[in-house]
Amino acid sequence: MNKAIPRKISPKELHQWMNEESNKPFLIDVREDQELMIASFPSQVLHLPLSRFSFWSENLSKLVPLDQSVVVLCHAGIRSLNFGIWLLEQNLGYQVWNLDGGIDAWSLDVDSDVPRY
């Protein structure tokens, strides 16, 4: 059986998409609190740390709009990829992209003011 996999999106592609007039993506950051304190994403995100999965997973459909494309991110793109796969497996109809290389790639390719760690 083939797993549904989120589409890859590069930092530069995401930056361009976020600057469009309409159809902006809904951003979910799955990193932990201390990671956000080191390097927050320079845009509004829904923070869903994976370590607190049991606290937010039951309310996911209330937290994440179905009418917006979703981009998930983490430090390097691995945790967010796994979260994106899980999100697609919920069969709620989400369109999911994973930020390739995570916040680290964002810092290298788009915004060097975001600290690397």
N, C-alpha and C positions, 0 to 999 in steps of 0.2 A: 504494500500500500504506500503510495506517495504522500509525503507530508506536504501540507501547504507551507510555503516559505514566503516571508515578507520580501518585497522587492527591495533591492539595494538603492540607496540614494547617496550620492557623494556630498560632502560638505558644501561644495560650490553650487551644486544643483539645489540643495535645500535652501541655501542662502538666497538664491534667485527666486525660488518658489515663495519663500517667506516675504519677499518684497513685492509680490504681485498684488494688484488691487483687490482681487477677490479669490475665493477658493483656497484660502490659506490653510495649511495643514494644522491639525491638532497635535501638539507635541507632548509626549510622555517621556519622563526621565525616570529610569528605574534604579539610579544610583542611590547610595546611602547618604544620610544627612551630612556626615563629615566630608564626603566627596563634594557635595554641593557647596559646602563652606569653603573648600579649596578652589573650586572652579565651577561657578554656576553658569548655566547656559544663558546667553544674553538675550533671552526672549521669554515670554510667559510659557511655562510648562506645567503639566500636571505631574506632581511628584508622587510616584508609586514605588517606594523602595521595596525591593524583592524580599528583604528580611521581614517585612510586615504584610506579606501576601495574605495571611489569614484575616487581617483587619479590613482590607479593601476589596478582596476578590469577589465577595458576594454582592457588592454594590457596583460592580464594574459598569453595567449597562446604564446606571444613573450618573456615573462619573465621566464616561467617554461618549461623546455624541456620535450617533450612527451616520449622520449626514455630512461628516467631515472626514477627509482622509487623515490617517493617523501615521505619524512618524515617531518611532521609538528610538531612544538613545541611552547610552551608558558611557563608561570610560573608553572602551576600545571596540565596542560593537558586538561583543559576544553575549553578554547578559541580555541586551536588548533584542538580539536575534532570537534567543530562546524565549523571551517574553512574547515577541511578535509571533512566533510559531504557536505558542499557547493561546494567544489572542485569536488567531485565525481558527484554531481548533474549537473555539467556543461556538462557532457557526452563528455568530450574531450579525454578520454582514459587513464587518469592518474591512476597509481597504488599508493595508498596512505596509509601510516602508520602514527599513532599518537604516539608521545613519551609519554608513560604512566607515569604520575606523573610530566611531564615537566622538566624544568631546575632544579627545586627543588630536584626531585628524582635523576637527573644526579649528582648533588652535593653530595647527600647522598651515592649513589651507585657506582659512577665512579670516580669523580674528586672533592675532597673536597676543592680544591683551588678555585672553583667557589663559590662565596659568596651566602649565602642563604638570602632571604628577605621575 
